[in-house]
Amino acid sequence: MLSITAAVCVSSAYAAEPVVKTGIEVLRDRGFRGLIGKRVGLVTNPSGVDSKLNSTIDILYNAPGVELVALYGPEHGVRGDMYAGDKVADARDEATGLPVYSIYGATRKPTKEMLQGIDVMVYDIQDVGVRSYTFISSLGLVMEACAELGIEVMVLDRPNPLGGNKIEGCVVEPGFFSFVSQYEIPYIYGLTVGELAVMINEEGMNRGQKGNQEPAKCDLTVIPMKGWTRDMLYEDTGLPWVLPSPNIPFKDTPMYYAAAGICGELYGFMNIGIGYTLPFQVFGATWLDPDLLKARLDSYGLPGISFRTIWYKPFSGSQKGQLVKGLQYFFTDYENARVTDTQFYVMQAVAELYPDKKAFEIISGYGLFDKVCGTDYVRTEFQKRYKHADIKEHWRKDEEAFRTLSQRYHIY
């Protein structure tokens, strides 16, 4: 009897309608107003779908009065057939026959030739709410290119899976703007992609990498969601999660990406689950004692996070087939957890337990670490004593000012 009841509950849960309508569905409900009679370009990837998993590509291609003429592929491509870091080539979409222009290959900013004949550029990609995730950088460069040519931009809004209240990390500092830190925003910025687009436009953030040049401001429209509130995590929306990139497979992976992704730039230090079934949700190494590491991290009394020991063998990468020992972690009280601090406390604990395994001393180079941090202060200060306390103030120094600024751009 219990099993039957459980089955009914599960079935009902899956049958429930989503409580959030994304921008593409709102646009459709409005009869595609703003696109009718115009030649349309679309920046998207597999995460650009409605609640029934229909692709935005196909929705716009078949929309009456809408002339979809070109697709633009960011990292991973419009159909998700490129792995992380792989260059995306110009091609033709097999399903529609439309040209696909790469904005993650020879150029990351659409060229004048790519945009020829476009009246309005639509952007529809699921964001993860973390500054180093490159799709928002692509968005800014598309906005910049369209501003220069007088092309309208329409952003179809989607939920921030980290919610609309969590803000963590310092803003990007001069000298550290890059494709993984394109804007002067915190590492976790607490805005939807539509809200962020408006902020980029109104605050002139598209001049971040270009010194004192005038910022490029485009003719921007955001199609808002219906039903989304700032306290929602993705699981609260009722929407299906379609992985926006290969290593963000689950609706809660963005939290773990924010908690481990910076540490993951220290190649050769810790395995963070890339090449295993738990990307960003583990910290491990072949030389670790998981019980010792768990005890040390537990002793810190970190709010809202719990650790368990784990042993696993990655199926790809440099540690393929080797037994990795470490910890899996969970956010038990996300609202009160300091998500990004997690990786720094892990690095501290390892340094205390294994003085010969300190993060910056066992790697051959620190890769993109400074770039994703948006500063070199974190690295230079942390490696002196390997204490989170030494970077805490700097990492948090811009959060409240940004919280105040960002409220001007809240749509929800």
N, C-alpha and C positions, 0 to 999 in steps of 0.2 A: 504493500500500500504506500509506503513511504517513497519507494522508487518511482511509482506512478505519479505521485504528487510532485516530486522533484522534476520529473520529465515535463509535466504540464507547466510548471513555473518557468523552466528554461525556454519552452516553446513560446510562452507568453512574452517573455523578455525579448526574444528575437523578433516577435511580431510587432512589438511596440514601435510607433512612429517616432522618428527623431524629434527632439524638442527644439533643435536648431535648424534653420534653413540657411544654407550657405549662399554666397553672392551669386553663383551661377543659377541657383533655383529662384532667387528673388528677381534676377534679370529676366529669366524665362517667364515668371509670373507677370512681369511688367511688359511683356510682349517684345522683349529685346530692344526696348526704347534706348536710343543713343547709338545703336548700331545699324538701324534700318537705312538702307540705301547707301551705305558706306562700305568701302573696301577695308577689310579687317585683317590685322595680324594678330597672332596669339602666341604668347609665351606660356608654356605649360609643361607638365610631365604627367606620369600616371596618377599622381594624387589629385589632379584636376578632374574630379568626377562629381556627379550629384549623389544624392542619398541612395539611389538605386544602382550606383556604380556605372552609370552612363558617362562616357568621356566628354569633357567640355569640347574637345576637338569635334566629336561627332554631333554634339548638340548644336554648336554654332554652324557647322558645315551644312546641317539639314534645316536650320532655322529659316523660316520664310522671310524674305526681304533682307537677309544678312548675306553678304558676299565675303566669305572667309577665303583669303587668297594666299596666305603664307603662315608657316609655323616657325617658331624660334626655339632652339634647343639649348637649355642651360646645362650644367653638369648633370651627367647621366642620360641626357637626351630626352626628347618629347615622349618617347614610348618606354623609357627606362632601360634601354638596352646597352647602356654604357656603365662600366663600374667606376667607383670613386677615383677621381684623378685622371681617368682616361679622356683623351681629347675627343671631342664630338665633331664629326665631319658633316659638311653640307650633304644633303641627300634628298630623297623624295619619299613622302609618307605613303606606304603601300596601301593603306586603307582608303585614303582620300585622293591620292595622286598629287597632293599639294607639295610645293617645295618646302624643305626644312633647312633653315639657315642656322648654323652653329654659332652660339655665343659663349662657347667654352672650347675654343680651338685656336685658330689663328688670331681671332679677336674675341674679346669679352664684351665689347661695346658694339652694338649693331652699326654697320657702316651705312653710308648714304645709299649705296647701291642695294643693300639688303632691304632698306626701307622704302625704296622707290615705289610710288603708287599706293602706299598705305595711308588711309585717312585716320584710323584709330587703332591703337595697339592695346590689346586686352592681356591682362596678366592673371593667371589662375594657378597657383601652386600652394600646397599646404606647407606652412611655415612650421618651425620648431621652437621659435622664441629665443634663439641663442645667436649672438652676434657673429660668431665664426662660421655659421651655416651659410653657404655661398649663394643661395637663391635670392636672398635680400640684396646682396651685392649686385647680382644680375639685374634685379629690379631697378636699382638706382641708376645703373649704366643705361638701361633701356629708357628710363625717364629722361636722362640727360641727352641721349641721342635724339629722342622724339622732341624734346624742347628746342633743340637746335634747328629742327626741320619743320616746326609748327604742327607736329602730329599729336593728336589727342592721346591720352593714356587713360585706360579704364582698369581699375583693380577690382577683381571680384574677391570680396573678403571671406576669410576663413578663420576658425578658432585658433587662438594661441594655446597650444596644448599645455603650456606651463601656467595658464591662467592670465588674468590681466592685472594682478596685484604684486606679483613677485618681481623684484628688481634687485640685482646683485652685480657687483663688480665695478671697477673704475671705468671711466670713459677712455676712449683711445686718445693717446697723447701724441703730440707732434713727432714725426719721424717714424711712427708705427702704423700709419694707415696702410692697408693692403686689401687684397680681395677677401681675406678672412677677418678683416677689421676695417670696414669701409667707412663707417660713420662714427661720429662722436657720441656714442651711446654706450651704456653699460653692457656687460657680457650677457646678462638676462635683462631684457628691457621692458617686459610687461605690456606690450602693445600688440594688437593684431597687425597683420601685414598691411591692411588698409590704413590703419591709424599711423603706422610707421611711414607709409608712403606720403601721407599728408605732412608729417613732421619733416621728412627729408625735403619736401618741396618748399614748405613755408620757412624752415630754418636755414635754407641754403646749404644743406649738408653735402650736396653734390660737388662742392668745391674742395672737399676734404683732402683729396690727393693732388690738387692742382694749385696749391698756394693761395695767392690773392686774386685769382681770376674771379670774375663775377659768377655767382652760382647760376646753374641752368634750371629754370623753373618751367615746368610743363603745364599744359592744360589738363588737369587731373580730375577724374571722377572716381569715387569709390562707391561701389554697390555694396551696401552694408548687409550683414546677416540679420535674420529675425530670430529672436529668442535667446541670443547669447548674452550672458552676464559675466562680469569680470571675475567672479568667484568660481567659474566653471573650469574644471579640468576636462580633457578631451572625453573621458569616459562619461561625463555628465551630459554630453551633447546628444547621445544616442546615434551619432553618425558612425558609419563604418570607417575604420582606419586603413587607408591605402598607403603603404610605405612610400615616402617621398624620395628616399634613396636607400640603397641596399642595406646599410647598417642601422637604419631606423625602422625596424620591422614591426614594433608594437606601439600602441597608443601611449604607453608610459616611457618608452625609450628616450624621448626628448629630455626627461628629467635626468636620466643617467648619462646622457650625452653631455649635459651641462656639468654633471658632477665628476666626470672622468675624462672628458675629451681633451682638456688642457694637459693633464698628466700623460695622455696618450701620445702627445707630440714628442715625448722623450723616448725615442725609439731605442729599445734595448733595456729599458728600465723595468717596466711592469707590463704584463699582459692584461689588457682591459676587456677581453672577451671578443675582440675582433678576430674572426676565423673560428669562432665557436657560436653556440646558440644563444649566448647572453651578451650581445655587444654592449659595451660600456657599463655593464652591471656587475663586473667582477674586477678584482685586483689580484693578480697572481704572479708567481714565478716558480721556476723549478727548484730554487734553493730556499724557499720560504718554509717556516713552520706556521701553519694556519692558526693553530691554537694560541701561540704566542702573540701573533699579530692581532687576533681578535681580542685577547685580554688587554693588550695595550690600547687599542682603539676604544674598547668599552670603558677603560679607566678615564678617558677624556670626558665622558658624560655628554656626548654630542646630542643636542636635542633633535628629536624627530627621525632618527636613523637607527637601524639595527643591522647587525652583521651575523652571518653564519659561515662556517667553514665549508670549503668546497674543493674537490679534486676533479680535474677534467683534462681531456686531451684535445687541443685545437685540431681541426681538420684541414686547416690551411695556415699559411704564414710561416715565419721563421721557426716557430715552436711546434710545427705540425707533428702530431703523433707523440709528443713528449708529455709526460705527466706534469701538469701545472698545479701547484698547490696555492690556495689563497682564500679569499673571502668573497661571498656574494653579499650584496647589501640591499636594503629596502627602506623606502621612506614611509615610516609609520605615522608620522605627523608632518605632512608636507608643508602645511602653512607655517609651522614654527621651525622647520629645518632650514639651515643655511646650506643650500644645495652645492654651490661651487666650492665651499670650504672643504668638502669631503676629500677631494684629491690631495689637498695640501696637508691635511691631517694624516692621510695614508703615507705621504712622503716623509712627514715628521716621524711617524711611528717606525717606519723602516729604518730611518737614520739612527734612531735611538736603539733599536734592536740589533741592527747590522751596520756598524760604523764603516765597514768596508763596502757597503752597497748603497751609499748615498746617491740620490738621484742624479745629480749633475756630475758625479765623479766616475760613474760606470758607463756612461754613454759616450759615443764618439762625437756627438753634436746635439745641440738642442733644437734643431729643426725650426719649426714654426712656433715654438713656445712663446717667444716674445711677441710675435705678431698676433697670436690668438689672445694673449693677455692684454695686448694694446699698450704695452710698456715693457721696459727691461727692468723696472724697479723690483717686480716680483722675483725675478730670477736672481738679480744681484744681491738683494737683501736676504732672501730666503736661504741661499746657499752658504751664507756666513755661519748660521747656527742651525739651520733646518728647523726653525720654530715658526709655526703659523702666526704667533703673536707679533712677529717682526714685520709681517706684511698686512696684518689685519686692518690697521687704520687706513693705509693707502688703498687697499682693495675696496674699502667701503666709503671712501671720502666723497664720492660724487653721487651717491645713491639718492639722498634726500633732495638735492638740488634737481636731479633729473626727474624724480617723482613729481615735483612741483611743475617743472616744465612740461612733462608729458601729459599732465592732466588737461592742458589746453587742447590736446588732440584726441581726447577720448570721444569716441562715437557711441560707446555703450556705457 
